[in-house]
Amino acid sequence: LFNQTELLLAGKGSEELVDNLQKEMSLKNIKTTGTVDDIKPFIASAKASIIPLWQGSGSRLKCIEAMALKTQIISTSLGAEGIKHEGTILLADNAIDFQNSILQVLNNQTDYTIKAFEICKKQYSLDAILISLDKIIKNLLEDS
């Protein structure tokens, strides 16, 4: 299974990371992109989007992008924090959980992509945001 699987590390710093790791170990089936203008084609063509966020907050929009692009998400709890996903994001906060979640997705045992896409449309689409914004504006006008 892993001989047929490729890990693509996309974005700023990915090349340097793999170059540094290559000095210590042989990494097979790992590719990098470096900085890209548009990450969406990479997410859309992936079996899973892995978001191993341990600190900070920069990757949460990647969850919503992956939901919209019908790509299964595997993330730390922090990486998915604040995202309404109704259990469609596989949460993994340690190496064993990440390994098990990746294997579930690669073996086609888990696929929440359609449900996540529907949640994304309902919660994060332009129409959904406009409805929420309209309610906020009406509440503000009523209070003044």
C-alpha angles and dihedrals in degrees: 000000000000092000087062094045127087126200113211117196107198130192144028115345096014094114094049091048094054092042090055093046092048088063090061103035143005110263114196126188093015119128131178134205104191113207113351131193094222124021095184098088090054093049093045093053095046127098088219140004110223117205110183096178112167099165139008126028111255101114102057092095087055087065092056091045091052091048090051091047093049094243121144113246127218111184145154115257088253092052091055096037112136094011114124100224106141092222096310092120113076105229118213122172099172139037096262093052091048090050093049093046093049091050091049091054095043091049091050091241093125128038120156095158098115094046090046090050091052091049089049092053091047097045109024110025120113090252092053092048092048091052090051092046091050090053091049092050092048091050091050092050092048092051094051 
